[in-house]
Amino acid sequence: MSEVAEQLLLTTSRAGLRVAVLLPCYNEQEAIGKVVRDFRQALPEAIVYVYDNNSRDETRARAAAAGAVVRSETQQGKGFVVRRMFADVEADVYVLVDGDDTYHAPSAPLLVERLLAEQLDMVVGRRVTEIEQAYRPGHRLGNRLLTGVVARVFGDRFKDILSGYRVFSRRFVKSFPALTKEFEIETELTVHALELDMPIAEVDTPYKDRPAGSVSKLRTYRDGVRILTAILVLFKEERPLAFFGLAGLALAVLALGLGYPVLTEYLRTGLVPRFPTAILATGLMILAFLSFTSGLVLETVTRGRKELKRLAYLTIPGPR
């Protein structure tokens, strides 16, 4: 056991803090036993939970043999599994990590210590690696693009929004709505923290490729599109005035582009020879105003919803 782990064990024992390691799994028989053993060694005070998501191999048996508490979630998708874990498990500190043996278990005490020492609500393990096989083709570029989109829309506080290695406080977990279904869950976790202005941090952690015989469940293009769609949906939900304002601006520009020749022709001759174009331009301008008005109304609703989420978050004590 490392010196940091020993100190953390002493700290959590004195404070009576419960630590839970949460491992969502689907067909991870090649890796799950080692992952459970590694995290039990890194965090000896923690209970390791493995939530199996309809695996067709020996994931459940190998997790149980390694000392994990094994449970099931029958709805397919990582988002469903995280929602179930957050609802079922009672703890003060939660360590969420994938069960594919790509994340660095010895870094867990550092992440937990950072959370407790600075009274944070989320610490993200930013993946750092020189191993080319750790990222499949397109993953590194896709992560940068999606992280950049989130930074533009919600704030530039993270460099790796898709990391599956995170440590949470109880008040984060129990106030998190968890609405997404699959690999969009990391994006939703990130946006939730940014929207409520939670105290958060990002720590560099080693990242490696999967063990031999283990296959990634992430489908680069399909899941990339799903994550981008989730970002757009969250943009609409959390920034409705900006979203509908941009849509209204686009409609207004299009309406002016179509209507300008008609208007100049009318002012010059008093005639409207392209009547359908005039009707289309008028309709588009009406839609532009409706879009902007919808944004104003929804912005008020969103502000009230955000206040309620903030109050629910504040009813739960933070890490001490």
Summary of the structure (lengths in Angstrom):
residues: 320
radius of gyration: 24.3
end to end distance: 23.5
largest distance: 88.1
contacts: 1028
relative contact order: 0.12
helix: 56%
strand: 13%
